[in-house]
Amino acid sequence: MSELIGMIASVACLLIFGADNFLIPTMVVIVVMLTMLRKYDEKRALKESENELIKDGFKEDAVQ
């Protein structure tokens, strides 16, 4: 997924800023997008781990 973000950000910034000025904006866009993706992935991973605990019946053991 991160490679796709990098490619899309590079092409978009190249088209918007031109060949001489696209590198810095591309890096900014990549950092922002990966930060947003990280927050989403952390929430998704937390939900999946909770679902696994509930599914396996260990939810109450983990709380105590």
C-alpha positions in Angstrom: 0.0 0.0 0.0 2.8 2.4 0.8 4.4 2.0 -2.6 1.1 2.8 -4.2 0.8 6.0 -2.1 4.4 7.0 -3.2 3.7 6.4 -6.8 0.4 8.3 -6.9 1.9 11.2 -4.8 4.9 11.4 -7.1 2.8 11.5 -10.3 0.3 14.0 -8.9 3.0 16.4 -7.6 4.9 16.1 -10.9 1.8 17.1 -12.8 1.0 20.0 -10.4 4.5 21.4 -9.6 6.5 20.4 -12.6 9.8 18.5 -12.9 11.9 21.1 -11.2 9.8 21.5 -8.0 7.9 18.3 -7.3 10.3 16.5 -4.9 9.6 18.3 -1.6 5.8 18.4 -2.0 5.9 14.7 -2.9 7.7 13.9 0.4 5.3 16.0 2.4 2.3 14.3 0.8 3.8 10.8 1.4 4.5 11.5 5.1 1.0 12.9 5.6 -0.7 10.0 3.9 1.4 7.3 5.6 0.7 9.0 9.0 -3.0 8.9 8.3 -2.7 5.3 7.1 -0.9 4.3 10.2 -3.6 5.6 12.5 -6.2 3.6 10.4 -4.1 0.5 10.6 -3.6 0.7 14.3 -7.4 1.0 14.9 -8.0 -1.9 12.5 -5.4 -4.1 14.2 -6.8 -3.3 17.7 -10.3 -4.3 16.5 -9.0 -7.5 15.0 -7.1 -8.5 18.1 -10.2 -7.8 20.3 -12.3 -9.9 17.9 -9.7 -12.8 18.1 -9.8 -12.6 21.9 -13.6 -12.6 22.0 -13.7 -15.5 19.5 -11.2 -17.6 21.5 -13.0 -16.8 24.8 -10.0 -15.1 26.4 -11.6 -11.6 26.7 -12.5 -12.0 30.3 -9.1 -13.5 31.2 -7.3 -10.6 29.6 -9.3 -8.1 31.6 -8.7 -9.6 35.0 
